[in-house]
Structure formats: C-alpha cells, structure tokens
Amino acid sequence: MVVPMGAMGCPISPVLADLVMEEIEETAISTFPHPPKWWFRYVDDSHSCLRKDQVDQFHKHLNSINPNIQFTLELENTHGQGLPFLDTITSRRGTEIQVDVYRKPTQTDRYLDFFSCHPLCHKRSVVNTLLRRANNIPSRNKGRREEMHRVKAVPRDNNYPLSFLHNRERALTTQPAENNYNGFVVLPYVQGVSEKTGRILNQHKVKVAYKPQQTINRLFPRPKELDDSDRQKSGIVCNISCTQCNFVYYGQTERLLKTRIVEHKKAVASFDQNSKVAGHVQLFGHRMNFENVEVFWFRIQLS
C-alpha cells in the first residue's frame, strides 16, 4: 500500500496509512447499499461477511474509492471452510461461525529449545503464548481440547519438561499481582549470572529485560562491496559534474572522499554562498552528480 504523502521508512507513514485506510473503509461501507455484516482489519489484512451475490459489487466499490489503493479478494471454499485471518481460521457450520487456530502449511512446530542459551523468561513466553491461543481462539470446547492437546505435545518435542508446562498452566489461571516498578534496565545475557542479577533488581522493584551478547548477524556479517565513496581515500583530486549541463567542479582535499561529498551535499542544501557547487545549483536549479564522482589521484588510508 502506498500513501502519497508519506515516504517509506518515515516514522509518520504508518499513522498516515492507517488514517487513509480508515477513511476508505468508512466511505466504502457507508455508501454501499448492502454493507458487510462485519468488517475487521489489522494493518492490510481484512475479514468481512457479505452475501455471495454482493461480493463482487462490494469489491469493485471498495477499489473505486482510491485508485492508488486496490484490495485483493480471497473467498472461503465451496464447503464454507478455510478463510484465515491473522492467527485464526473461520469456517461455517450451518448458521454458525466456527473459529480455530490457524497454522500455515509451512509450520514446523519448531520453537525455542528449552536447553538453548536463552533467559528462562523467554521460554516461559513461548509456552504462555501457545496456551493463551489455545484458550482464547477456538470457539468450541472440542476445538479448545484439541488445541490444548497439541500445545502440550509441541513443547515436549522442543525439550520442555512436563512440570514446566504444568507450572505455566497454573500461573495463567491465577490473577497476576500488580507491580509498580521504579525503573527498567536491559542486561546482556550471561547464563547463570544474568538471572541472579535480575532477581536482585526485581527485589528493588526494577524491571529487567535481557539481550543477547552474540547474534548470528554479528558472527557472520554480510560482506558489503564498497563503492568509491565508501573506500578510505584521502588526499584526493576529483571532479563533480552537473547532470544537466557541462559544468564540472574540480577539487582537492586531504579529507576522506566520503566526508567531502557529504560536505558538498550539506552546502547545496543550505545554499552556502562560499561553495561553488552550491552556487551553481542555486543559480541554475541544476543537480550535481554526487553518485559518480571521478577521482584522479588519491592515497589509500590503511586502518
């Protein structure tokens, strides 16, 4: 989904996108002669209920609100089954809607192993999440029993002790005590040390989170091919050409090439009167080719 007024990566873009989606939804539902019985949406995934003979008309009507935002359509199968939405899958049983836990076909039931070097609170969260889904999502008692049976089998396949599962079940049935923390800290995780430190801090009402010291990304960084602006070059003679005329700026500097290019860009942005590059851009409204700076001579700076 593209929102014209928000660039990708801009912090305000998600808020603007959600506001635009709300406007489109409200307009489409309020102006359609036969609005959906319900309409649920999370980000860009929606779930609605319509009469079969109204589906195509509403789909076209929805896409006509804003030509920049087009919705795709997924229908239940001929037996009224198999319409996933987030962690749920809905099925029709006569006049009733049945809801169960949804898993993708690629689901492997592999979770955080109990013997892995991770804080115990992370392992508790794995089991808590599975138990909460089993209790809250299925709409039938039979569905809850089947899901609970699976939830108890999956952690055991990931080496979770049965006593650990029973403890988490009891903990979820009790009302959690309100904790008014005086602070919050993030500790690097060292097995056998961080937990003891965390318990001491909890006694002083300080909430504790843990972060790993080593990650796969740190152990195996992705190699990056450097271009001319990334190489450690200093003592350079280079030229910067204009993309719209024959103007060429020749310069010499003892600083790194990348640093000097950044300085030229800042001068252009601030209309620096002492910069010939900025002066040319300001006078003619042209654009300098900072991406392809030609270097004639340089020294390689060894680190």
VOMAR-934817 format. One record per residue (C-alpha): residue in one letter; x, y, z. Coordinates in steps of 0.5 Angstrom, whole numbers, plus 500, padded with zeros to 3 digits. Each point is the difference from the previous one (the first is absolute). Layout:
! VOMAR-934817
AXYZ ...
This chain:
! VOMAR-934817
M500500500 V503507498 V498506504 P502506495 M501505506 G505495504 A506497498 M502493501 G504500507 C498507502 P497499507 I494503499 S498496494 P496494504 V496505503 L498504494 A499493496 D495498506 L496506499 V500499493 M497493501 E495502505 E497506495 I500495494 E496494505 E495505503 T499503493 A499494496 I496497506 S495506501 T499501492 F499492498 P492498500 H502494504 P505501505 P504494502 K497496507 W507502503 W507502498 F506499504 R507503497 Y507499503 V505504496 D499498493 D496493501 S492501501 H495495502 S493501498 C493497499 L496501494 R494497496 K503496494 D496504495 Q503506503 V508498500 D502503493 Q496506500 F503502507 H507498498 K499505494 H497505504 L506500505 N505500495 S497506497 I501505506 N507501499 P503498493 N507499504 I498495505 Q497494497 F497494504 T501492498 L495495502 E500493503 L494496501 E498494504 N500494496 T493497498 H500496507 G500506504 Q507499502 G507503501 L500507500 P506502504 F501507504 L506501504 D500494505 T493498498 I496496495 T493500499 S495495498 R493500499 R496494503 G492502498 T499506503 E505501505 I508502499 Q505496503 V507502502 D506496500 V508502501 Y503501493 R507497498 K503501493 P501494496 T508501501 Q499500508 T505495503 D499501508 R507502501 Y500505506 L506502504 D503494503 F500499508 F507499500 S502505496 C504506503 H495505501 P496503506 L495496503 C495506500 H501499492 K498492501 R494502504 S498505495 V500494495 V495496504 N496505502 T498503493 L498493498 L496499506 R496506499 R499499493 A497493502 N496503505 N497506496 I500499493 P496493499 S492502500 R498493502 N502496506 K502494496 G505505496 R503502506 R501493503 E503498493 E505506500 M502499507 H502493499 R504503494 V503505504 K502495506 A504496495 V503505496 P504503506 R502493502 D503499492 N504506502 N503497506 Y496504505 P498496507 L493498501 S501503507 F502507497 L493499495 H496499507 N503506503 R498505495 E493497499 R499501508 A504507499 L495502495 T494498504 T502505506 Q499507500 P507504499 A502505505 E501507498 N507502500 N502507501 Y507500497 N505506502 G504499494 F502496494 V506497497 V503496495 L505495502 P505496495 Y498493501 V505495503 Q497493502 G500499508 V502507501 S495505497 E494496503 K503501507 T502508499 G492500497 R498497507 I503505504 L498506496 N493497500 Q500501508 H502507499 K494501495 V504501494 K497496494 V505496496 A501498492 Y506496497 K503501494 P505495496 Q507501500 Q501497494 T496499494 I500496493 N501507497 R506502504 L503493499 F499500492 P500507498 R497501493 P506502495 K499507497 E503502494 L503507500 D499505495 D505506499 S496505505 D501494506 R507499499 Q505503505 K503505495 S504506502 G504506496 I495499494 V500504494 C493499497 N494504496 I493500501 S496501493 C493503499 T494495498 Q497506496 C506504496 N507500499 F502503507 V506496503 Y503501507 Y507499502 G502499507 Q506498504 T499498507 E504496506 R494497503 L496494498 L497500494 K493498503 T501505505 R501505495 I494498496 V496501506 E502507501 H498502493 K493497501 K499504506 A503506497 V495499494 A494499505 S502506504 F501505494 D507501502 Q503506497 N507498500 S499494497 K501500492 V496493500 A494503504 G501507496 H499496493 V494496503 Q496506503 L502505493 F497495495 G496495504 H504494498 R502494503 M507497501 N502493499 F503498507 E499493499 N505500495 V506504502 E506499496 V507499503 F506502497 W505499506 F500497507 R503497506 I497494503 Q500501507 L501493504 S497498506 
